[in-house]
Amino acid sequence: MFALEAIFENPTQLYRAYMPFIRHGGLFFVTSKEYQLGERISARYRLPGDLEWHTFEGPVVWCNPLGSQGGRPPGVGLGFEIENNPHKDRIEKALVGHATQDQLTSTM
């Protein structure tokens, strides 16, 4: 069983959750459950237009508590731990031509 999961229905949702500023990339998951920085969590996600689940386990590298500034949703960001991991490449390919610097994200 996975502690966190996300289905990204469109590139905008994926862009808001992707964390390219983390060393090997990462994903933000909306949740009201509290986790601690460094805690290892199992997660799965689906990309826009994809029926396949992609799974990974990673450390909590970002926390948005309830009531975060800027209307950001509560949740945690999990980091991908290895360089050249398939998740980072897969997500960046799904975002080609869709993401702009002007869009808000769930983290920064």
N, C-alpha and C positions, 0 to 999 in steps of 0.2 A: 504494500500500500504506500502511496505517496502522500507526504505531508502537505505539499502544495501543488496546485495545477493551474494552468491558464490556457484558455483557447483564444488565440488572437484572430479575430474575425476579419480584420483589415490592417493594412500597413501602418495606419496612424496609431492603432492600439499597440502594435509591436514596437514602433518607434518610441512611444511613451515609456515602455517597459525595458527597452534595451539599454545597457550600461556600458558603452564603449570606453569610458574613462577608467574602468577597472582593468587591471593589468592584462588579463586574458579574456576580458569581456564578462558580462553577467546579465541576469534578468531580474526584474522587479516583479514580485507577486503580491497582489492585493490580499490582505488578510487582517482580521482583527485579533488574531492570536499573537501573543508577544513572544519573540525569540531574542536571544542574546547574540551580540556580535561574536563571530567565531564559531558559533554552534553549527554543526553539520546537519543539513536538511536534504531529504530526497524530494525531487520535484519532477514534474513532467509538463510539457507544453505542446501545443499544436500551432503551426504557422498558418497564415491566411491561405485558404484554398487547399490545405493539406489535411488528409484524413489520418495520417500517421502521427502517433505520439512520439515525442523525443524526450528521453529521460536522462537525468544526471543527478549527482549528489555534490553539493558544494557548501562552503561556509557562508554564513550570513556576513555580508560586507556593508550593508546599508539598512537602516531602520527608519521608518516613518511612523511615529506614534499617532494615535487618534488625535485629531485636532492639529495636525501639522500645518505650518504656514503655507500660504499660497494655494490653499484648497487641495493640497496633494493628498492622495488616498493613503490610508493606513496600510502598512505592509512591510515586506523585507526584500532586499536585493540579495541574490545568491551569486557568488562568483564562480566562473568556470576556472578550474585549477590548472589546466595544462595548456601550454603554448600550442598553437596550431590545432586546437580542439575543433571538432566538427560543428559545434553549436555556433560559435562565432562566425564562421564562414557561411553557414546555412542562414543565419539571421541577416547578415550583411547582404547576401544575395537577394533575400526577400525584400530588403529595403531599398535596393538600387532604384533610383528614379522617383522615390516616394517621400523620402525624408528631407526636411529642410531645417536649418539652424533656428528658424523662427518659431518652430513648434515647441510647446511646453512638454516637459517630461514628468514622470512621476517622482523623479529624484532630484534633479537640479534645474 
